[in-house]
Amino acid sequence: MAKMATREAYGKALKELGGENKNVVVMDADLSKSTKTADFKGEYPERFFNMGIAEANMMSVAAGMSTCGKIPFVSTFAMFAAGRAFEQIRNSIGYPHLNVKICATHAGLTVGEDGATHQSIEDIALMRTIPGMTVLCPADDIETTAAIKAISELNGPCYVRLGRAAVNTVSDFEGYKFEIGKAVTLREGKEATIVATGIMVDAALEAYNMLAEEGIKVKVINIHTIKPIDTEAIVAAARETGLIVTAEEHSIIGGLGSAVSEVICENHPVPVLKVGVKDTFGESGKPAELLKAYELTANDIVKVVKRGLSIK
C-alpha cells in the first residue's frame, strides 16, 4: 500500500464528512492547499471560510459558529493553531466547552526544511492541559479517517495532530477498531512495552521486529488518544511487562511520555523511558535526517528498550 500523509487522509475524510453532515463547516487560515481543506472547499464552497492569516480570530469565529449548531473544523499548521491561538482556544473554546474541532497539520520535526519556527513539538503538551480538551494523534491514513468521523460525533472541543510527511499504513489489519480513549495493542510480548503515538507507531513496529530477531519479545501499543488516555491498558502493560518505553515525535516534556508517566507513577510504578525530542528546538533538514539526528528512529527505540531491560 502506498504511503499517505495524515493531512492527506484528513482532507479526504473531511470531504466525505461534508456530504454526510450539513452542519459541518470548515475554516482555514490561508493554508487550505497545505492542510488539504481545499478538498472540502472544492465540494462545498458555501461552507468553507478562508479566515486569512488571523488564526486567533479564526478560533473565536469558530467558537461563535458552534453556538449556532454548526460543527466547525478549523485548520492551520500546528505551530499557529496550538501556539499563536492558544489563548482563544483556551478561553473561547475550552472554557465554555464548545463543539469545535481543531485539526492541526504540519506537526513535529517532519515538517522538515521549514525549520524550528514551524516544527511544533510542544502542541500536545499545550492542548492536553486545557480542561475537557480531547487530544488525538493518529498513526496513519486509516486511523485519521476514523478519528475525523469519531470527533464529528463527539460533543466538545477536540485537537487532532496531523503530519506533513507520508507515512506507512499500520492499521490495515483484521479486527482493527478505533475508539476515542482506547489504545490499540499491535504486538504482544512479555519483556517490555513500547507505547507509541503518531508516526512513531510505525517505528515501534520496526523496533519490535529488530528486537524479536534477538529473541526479545515486547508488547507494542498504539496510543492514538493522548487525552483521555487509556489508563487501563497502560497499567495492565506495566503489570505484565514491568517496563514502559514511550515513543513520540514531540518533546518528552508534557507529551505522551509525560502522560504515561503520570498514569504509571499513580497506579503501578515501573521504569518509564522516553524516546522523543529532548529539551531542544528542531532545525531545518530532510524529515528522515531529522528523525535520525534527534534519535527518533527504530534503532533508537531498540537502544532505549535494551537500556530499560538492564535496569528493570
For each residue, the residues with C-beta under 8 A, 3 or more apart:
1: 168 169 172
2:
3: 166 167 168 169
4: 8 9 140 141 166 167 169
5: 8 9 141 162 163 164 165 166 167
6: 9 10 105 138 140 141 143 144 162 163 167 198
7: 10 11 34 35 36 105 106 162 163 164
8: 4 5 11 12 36 141 166
9: 4 5 6 12 13 138 140 141 142 144 145
10: 6 7 13 14 35 36 75 103 105 144 148 160 162
11: 7 8 14 15 35 36 37 38 39 40
12: 8 9 15 16 36 39 145
13: 9 10 16 17 144 145 148 149
14: 10 11 17 18 24 26 36 37 39 40 73 103 148
15: 11 12 18 19 39 40 42 43
16: 12 13 19 20
17: 13 14 20 21 24 148 149 152
18: 14 15 21 24 26 40 43 44 47
19: 15 16 43
20: 16 17
21: 17 18 24 71 152
22:
23: 69 70 71
24: 14 17 18 21 47 70 71 73 152
25: 47 48 49 65 70 71 72 73
26: 14 18 37 40 41 44 47 48 49 72 73 74 75
27: 48 49 50 51 58 61 62 72 73 74 75
28: 31 32 35 37 41 48 49 50 51 58 74 75 76
29: 50 51 52 53 54 55 58 75 76 80
30: 50 51 52 53
31: 28 34 35 75 76 77 105
32: 28 35 36 37 38 41 48 50 75
33: 36 38
34: 7 31 77 105 106 164
35: 7 10 11 28 31 32 38 75 76 77 103 105 106
36: 7 8 10 11 12 14 32 33 39 105
37: 11 14 26 28 32 40 41 48 73 75
38: 11 32 33 35 41 42
39: 11 12 14 15 36 42 43
40: 11 14 15 18 26 37 43 44 47 48 73
41: 26 28 32 37 38 44 45 48
42: 15 38 39 45
43: 15 18 19 39 40
44: 18 26 40 41 47 48
45: 41 42 48
46:
47: 18 24 25 26 40 44
48: 25 26 27 28 32 37 40 41 44 45
49: 25 26 27 28 61
50: 27 28 29 30 32
51: 27 28 29 30 54 55 57 58 61
52: 29 30
53: 29 30
54: 29 51 57 58
55: 29 51 58 59 76 80 81 84 85
56: 59 60 84 85 87 88
57: 51 54 60 61 88
58: 27 28 29 51 54 55 61 62 74 76 85
59: 55 56 62 63 74 85 88 89 92 93 100 102
60: 56 57 63 64 88 92
61: 27 49 51 57 58 64 65
62: 27 58 59 65 66 72 74 93 100
63: 59 60 66 67 88 92 93 96 98 100
64: 60 61 67 68
65: 25 61 62 68 70 72
66: 62 63 70 71 72 93 98 99 100
67: 63 64 98
68: 64 65
69: 23
70: 23 24 25 65 66
71: 21 23 24 25 66 99 101 152
72: 25 26 27 62 65 66 99 100 101
73: 14 24 25 26 27 37 40 101 103
74: 26 27 28 58 59 62 81 100 101 102 103
75: 10 26 27 28 29 31 32 35 37 81 102 103 104 105
76: 28 29 31 35 55 58 80 81 104 105
77: 31 34 35 80 81 104 105 106 107 111 118 120
78: 81 82 83 104 105 106 107 108 120 123 161 162
79: 82 83 84 106 117 118 119 120 123
80: 29 55 76 77 83 84 85
81: 55 74 75 76 77 78 84 85 89 102 104 123 159
82: 78 79 85 86 89 104 120 122 123 126 127 159
83: 78 79 80 86 120 122 123 126
84: 55 56 79 80 81
85: 55 56 58 59 80 81 82 88 89
86: 82 83 89 90 126
87: 56 90 91
88: 56 57 59 60 63 85 91 92 93
89: 59 81 82 85 86 92 93 94 102 127 130 157 159
90: 86 87 93 94 95 130
91: 87 88 94 95
92: 59 60 63 88 89 95 96 98
93: 59 62 63 66 88 89 90 96 98 100 102 157
94: 89 90 91 97 130 131 132 133 157
95: 90 91 92
96: 63 92 93
97: 94 132 156 157
98: 63 66 67 92 93 156 157
99: 66 71 72 155 156 157
100: 59 62 63 66 72 74 93 157 158
101: 71 72 73 74 151 152 157 158 160
102: 59 74 75 81 89 93 127 157 158 159 160
103: 10 14 35 73 74 75 148 160 162
104: 75 76 77 78 81 82 107 120 123 159 160 161 162
105: 6 7 10 31 34 35 36 75 76 77 78 162 163 164
106: 7 34 35 77 78 79 111 114 118 120 162 163 164
107: 77 78 104 111 120 123 161 162 163 198 249 250
108: 78 111 119 120 121 161 163 198 199 249 250
109: 112 119 121 249 277 282 287 290 291 294 296
110: 163 164 165 199 249 287 290 291
111: 77 106 107 108 114 115 118 119 120 164 282 287
112: 109 164 165 284 285 286 287 290
113: 284 285 286
114: 106 111 117 118 119 284
115: 111 118 119 282 283 284
116: 119 281 282 283 284
117: 79 114
118: 77 79 106 111 114 115
119: 79 108 109 111 114 115 116 281 282
120: 77 78 79 82 83 104 106 107 108 111 123
121: 108 109 249 250 251 277 281 282
122: 82 83 125 126 250 251 254
123: 78 79 81 82 83 104 107 120 126 127 159 161 250
124: 127 128 135 137 161 226 248 250 254 255 256
125: 122 128 129 250 251 253 254 255 258
126: 82 83 86 122 123 129 130 254
127: 82 89 102 123 124 130 133 135 159 227
128: 124 125 133 135 226 227 254 259
129: 125 126 254
130: 89 90 94 126 127 133 157
131: 94
132: 94 97 156 157
133: 94 127 128 130 157 158 159 227
134: 151 154 156 157 158 159 180 225 227 228
135: 124 127 128 158 159 161 225 226 227
136: 147 151 158 159 160 161 180 224 225 226
137: 124 160 161 197 198 223 224 226 248 256
138: 6 9 143 144 146 147 160 161 162 198 224
139: 143 167 170 171 196 197 198 199 201 202 222 224
140: 4 6 9 143 144 167 168 169 170 171 201 202
141: 4 5 6 8 9 144 145 167 169
142: 9 145 146 169 171 172 176
143: 6 138 139 140 146 147 171 178 222 224
144: 6 9 10 13 138 140 141 147 148 160 162
145: 9 12 13 141 142 148 149
146: 138 142 143 149 150 171 178
147: 136 138 143 144 150 151 160 178 180 224
148: 10 13 14 17 103 144 145 151 152 160
149: 13 17 145 146 152 153
150: 146 147 153 154 178 179 180
151: 101 134 136 147 148 154 158 160 180
152: 17 21 24 71 101 148 149
153: 149 150
154: 134 150 151 158 180
155: 99
156: 97 98 99 132 134
157: 89 93 94 97 98 99 100 101 102 130 132 133 134
158: 100 101 102 133 134 135 136 151 154
159: 81 82 89 102 104 123 127 133 134 135 136
160: 10 101 102 103 104 136 137 138 144 147 148 151
161: 78 104 107 108 123 124 135 136 137 138 198
162: 5 6 7 10 78 103 104 105 106 107 138 144
163: 5 6 7 105 106 107 108 110 167 198 199 249
164: 5 7 34 105 106 110 111 112 287
165: 5 110 112 199 287
166: 3 4 5 8
167: 3 4 5 6 139 140 141 163 199 202
168: 1 3 140 202
169: 1 3 4 140 141 142 172
170: 139 140 186 201 202 205 222
171: 139 140 142 143 146 176 178 184 222
172: 1 142 169 176
173: 176
174:
175:
176: 142 171 172 173 184
177: 182 184
178: 143 146 147 150 171 184 224
179: 150 182
180: 134 136 147 150 151 154 225 228
181: 225 228 229 230
182: 177 179 225 230 233
183: 195 221 222 223 224 225 230 233 234
184: 171 176 177 178 221 222 224
185: 188 219 220 221 222 233
186: 170 201 204 205 220 221 222
187: 205 208 218 219 220
188: 185 217 219
189: 192 193 208 216 217 218 219 220 241
190: 217 219 240 241
191: 216 217 218 241 243 309
192: 189 216 218 219 241 242 243 244 245 305 308 309 312
193: 189 218 219 220 221 237 238 240 241 243 244 245
194: 204 207 208 218 219 220 221 245 246 247 301 305
195: 183 221 223 234 237 244 245 246 247 256 260
196: 139 200 201 203 204 220 221 222 223 246 247 248 256
197: 137 139 200 201 222 223 224 226 247 248 256
198: 6 107 108 137 138 139 161 163 201 248 249 250
199: 108 110 139 163 165 167 202 203 249
200: 196 197 203 204 247 248 249 275 296 301
201: 139 140 170 186 196 197 198 204 205 220 222 247
202: 139 140 167 168 170 199 205 206
203: 196 199 200 206 207 247 291 296 297 298 301
204: 186 194 196 200 201 207 208 220 222 247 298 301
205: 170 186 187 201 202 208 209 220
206: 202 203 209 210 298
207: 194 203 204 210 211 218 298 299 301 302 305
208: 187 189 194 204 205 211 212 218 220
209: 205 206 212 213
210: 206 207 213 214 298 299 302
211: 207 208 214 216 217 218 302 305
212: 208 209 215 216 217
213: 209 210
214: 210 211
215: 212
216: 189 191 192 211 212 305 306 309
217: 188 189 190 191 211 212
218: 187 189 191 192 193 194 207 208 211 241 305
219: 185 187 188 189 190 192 193 194 237 240 241
220: 185 186 187 189 193 194 196 201 204 205 208
221: 183 184 185 186 193 194 195 196 233 234 237
222: 139 143 170 171 183 184 185 186 196 197 201 204
223: 137 183 195 196 197 226 229 230 234 256 260
224: 136 137 138 139 143 147 178 183 184 197
225: 134 135 136 180 181 182 183 228 229 230
226: 124 128 135 136 137 197 223 229 255 256 259
227: 127 128 133 134 135 259
228: 134 180 181 225
229: 181 223 225 226 234 259 260 263
230: 181 182 183 223 225 233 234
231: 234 235 263 267
232: 235 236
233: 182 183 185 221 230 236 237
234: 183 195 221 223 229 230 231 237 238 244 260 263 264
235: 231 232 238 239 263 264 267 268
236: 232 233 239 240
237: 193 195 219 221 233 234 240 241 244
238: 193 234 235 241 242 244 264 267 268 270
239: 235 236 242 268
240: 190 193 219 236 237
241: 189 190 191 192 193 218 219 237 238 244 270
242: 192 238 239 270 271 312
243: 191 192 193 270 271 273 305 308 309 312
244: 192 193 195 234 237 238 241 260 264 270 271 272 273
245: 192 193 194 195 272 273 274 275 301 304 305 308
246: 194 195 196 252 256 257 260 261 272 273 274 275 276
247: 194 195 196 197 200 201 203 204 256 275 276 296 301
248: 124 137 196 197 198 200 252 255 256 257 274 275 276
249: 107 108 109 110 121 163 198 199 200 276 277 291 296
250: 107 108 121 122 123 124 125 198 255 256 276 277
251: 121 122 125 254 255 276 277 278 279
252: 246 248 255 257 258 274 275 276 277 278 279
253: 125 258 279
254: 122 124 125 126 128 129 251 258
255: 124 125 226 248 250 251 252 258 259 276
256: 124 137 195 196 197 223 226 246 247 248 250 259 260 276
257: 246 248 252 260 261 272 274 275 276
258: 125 252 253 254 255 261 262
259: 128 226 227 229 255 256 262 263
260: 195 223 229 234 244 246 256 257 263 264 272
261: 246 257 258 264 265 272 274
262: 258 259 265 266
263: 229 231 234 235 259 260 266 267
264: 234 235 238 244 260 261 267 268 269 270 272
265: 261 262 269
266: 262 263
267: 231 235 238 263 264
268: 235 238 239 264
269: 264 265
270: 238 241 242 243 244 264 312
271: 242 243 244 308 311 312
272: 244 245 246 257 260 261 264
273: 243 244 245 246 304 305 307 308
274: 245 246 248 252 257 261 304
275: 200 245 246 247 248 252 257 295 296 300 301 304
276: 246 247 248 249 250 251 252 255 256 257 296
277: 109 121 249 250 251 252 280 282 294 296
278: 251 252 294
279: 251 252 253
280: 277 294
281: 116 119 121
282: 109 111 115 116 119 121 277 290 294
283: 115 116 290 293
284: 112 113 114 115 116
285: 112 113 289 290 293
286: 112 113 289 290
287: 109 110 111 112 164 165 290 291
288: 291 292
289: 285 286 292 293
290: 109 110 112 282 283 285 286 287 293 294
291: 109 110 203 249 287 288 294 296 297
292: 288 289 295 296 297
293: 283 285 289 290
294: 109 277 278 280 282 290 291
295: 275 292 300
296: 109 200 203 247 249 275 276 277 291 292 300
297: 203 291 292 300 301
298: 203 204 206 207 210 301 302
299: 207 210 302 303
300: 275 295 296 297 303 304
301: 194 200 203 204 207 245 247 275 297 298 304 305
302: 207 210 211 298 299 305 306
303: 299 300 306 307
304: 245 273 274 275 300 301 307 308
305: 192 194 207 211 216 218 243 245 273 301 302 308 309
306: 216 302 303 309 310
307: 273 303 304 310 311
308: 192 243 245 271 273 304 305 311 312
309: 191 192 216 243 305 306 312
310: 306 307
311: 271 307 308
312: 192 242 243 270 271 308 309
